[in-house]
């Protein structure tokens, strides 16, 4: 369970989010809004990449301000641009990066690496340079690098924005098949249309919080 209590945030005294009180427990939650509405800042609050200016964000009772490392083990984050997330020059090395911080037997590390390579269709690319991958392959690599850490919740920030239609559909299928609860920030309304809940942001506040049909209709009307 992720909870936001009295959360507001500002950058250089400019309000970005105001007065958020939310409990996030559904299996699939979508987040939509115009550019500059605060949705990406909201996403970063959920795993402690950003700490709120006011209020608290807690994950299973852990305050992100005090327990950032523990929270990030629970809540994985996938950036819009996978190049911001890829660290090592070789696919297999990049996937293994997160495991270096865990005290696991070598056999278990190798098993996890092999598992995610296969799961995300990267096993034939394990020795490839990450710079030679297509946009879709890079996004899958970014997802695999987070999934190897076995997070309890995954936050996606615009996971399909930089992809062509074929890769968009592939990544959408991958997200749909994940076992963990997912929170997805997206301009792609079709991506969140079958979710359990959709939050609509407008100028740092929640304009709508409902099942997808009414929430997306409210968003479309507000953008008209």
N, C-alpha and C positions, 0 to 999 in steps of 0.2 A: 504493500500500500504506500502510495506517495501522497503526501499531504502538503498543501500550501496554506498557511495561516497568516492573514494580514499582510500579504506580500506586495511590496511595491519596489520598483527599481528605477534608477536613473543613471544616465551617463553625463558627466559634466553638468550636473544640475538640470539636465533635460529629462523629464519623466518619460519612461518607456513602458512601464507596467504600473498599474494602480489597483490596489485593494483587491487582490485575488485571494479567495477562500475556496479551495477545491480539494476533493478527495478523488484520487485516480486509482480505480481498481478494476476497471473493465479490461477484457482481453485485448480489444482493439479500440484505440482512441485516435481520432483524426483531429488535426489542428489546422484551421484555414484562416486566411485573412489577407488583406492587401499588403503590399510591401510597406515596411515601416510600422506595421500594426503591433509589433512586439512578440510575434509568435516564435521567432528564432531565439530571442532572449529567453522566452519562457522555456523553450526546449533545453537550453543550456543550464537553466536553474535546476532541472530535474536530476542531474547527476553531479552537481557541484562545480561544473565548469565556470559558472557565475554564482556568486553568493548574493542574495537579495540585499538591497539597501535597507529595507524595513521588512519585518516579519520573518517567518521561518519556513524552510522547506525540509521535510523529513521523509526518509525512506525506511520503512519498517522501524520507525522510532528514532532513527539516526539523523541528527541535524547535519545538513550538508556543510554548514559553516565550521563544525567541529570534527566531523568524521568524513572528510572529503574522499580520502583514499578508500575507506570501507564502502562508501556509497558508490563510488565508481566501479567497484568490483560487482556490485549488485545491478547497477544500471549502465548498460553499454550504450555508446553514442556513435552514430554513423553520420559523418559530415556530408554536406551537399557535394563537395568536390573531393573525390577520393584521394587526389594528390596531396591534400592536407593531412591525410591519415597514413599514407604509405611511407614507411621509414627506411626500409632496407632495399637494396637494388635487385635482389633475387626473390622471387615469389615465395619459396619455402622459408627463406630467412625472415621475410616480413611477417608471415603468419606466425612464426615461432617467437617473434619479438616479445609479446606480452607474457609468455610463459617464463621468460628469464627472471621475472620478479616473483615467481611462485616456487616454493620448495617442493617440487614433485620429482619422483624417480624418472630417470631418463627414458625408461620404457614407456611410462605413461605419457610423457611429453611427445614421444614419437608416435604413439597411438593416436593422440589427439590431433596432431598435425596431419597424419594420414587420413583420419576421419573427415576433417573439414575440407581437405583438398578434394576428396571424393564427393562429399556432399554438395559442394558448390561448383563441381565440374572443372576443377583446376588441377587435377592430378596429372594431366598431361602437360601442364605448364609449370611444374614445380621448380624447374631449373631456369626458367625464362627470366629475362630482365623485366622488371616491373615497368620500365619505360616503353617497352615494346607492346604492352597490352592495349587492347581496345578500351574505350570508355566503359563499356559494359563489364568487361573482365576486371577492370580496376575497381568498379563498384562491388563486384562479387568478392574481390580480394579484401576490400575494406570490411565487408560484412564478415568474411571468414576470420579476419584478424580479431574481430570483436567476439565472434561466436566461440572461438577456441578458449576464451576465458570463462565460458559458461555463465553469462550474466543471467539474472532473474527477470530483468525487464530490458527492452531495447528501445531506444529513442532514435528515430530517423529524421534528419533535417533535409527536406527536399531531395529524397533519394533518386528521383527519376528526372529531375530538371535538365540535366546535362546529357541525357541519353536520347538516341533515336527510338523510333517506335518499337522495333524488334527488341532492343535491349531493355527498353522501358517495360515491356510486357514480361520479359524474363525476370527482371528484378522484382516486379510486382508479384509474380508467382512464387518467387523465393520468400518474399516477406509473408505472403499468405500461408506458406507452409511452415513457418517458424512456430515452435511450441510455446515460446515465451510470450507474455503480454507485450504488445507493441504500441508505442505512441509515435504517430507519423505526422510531421509537419509537411504540408504539401499544397501547391497550387493546382495539382492534378486532382480534380474533384472525383473523377472516376476511381482513383486509387483508394479513396476512403468511403465510397458510397455504400459498401457492405459492412462497414465497421459497426461497432456496438454504440459508439458515442462520438459526437463531433463537437469541438469547441470552436466558436467563431470569434476571432479577435478583431477589434476595431479601436484604433488609437489607444492601445494599451489596456483596454478593458474587454470583458467578455460580453459580446453582443448576443450570443446564443449558445446554449449548452443543452443539447438534445440528441435524439437519435438522428441519423443522417438526413432523412427526408426533410423534416422541418428545419433543421439547422442549416443545411445547404441552400434551401429555398430562401431562408432569411439572408444568407450571405449574398446570393445572387441578386436579391432585391436591393440590398444595400449598395451593391456595386453598379447598379443600373443608373 
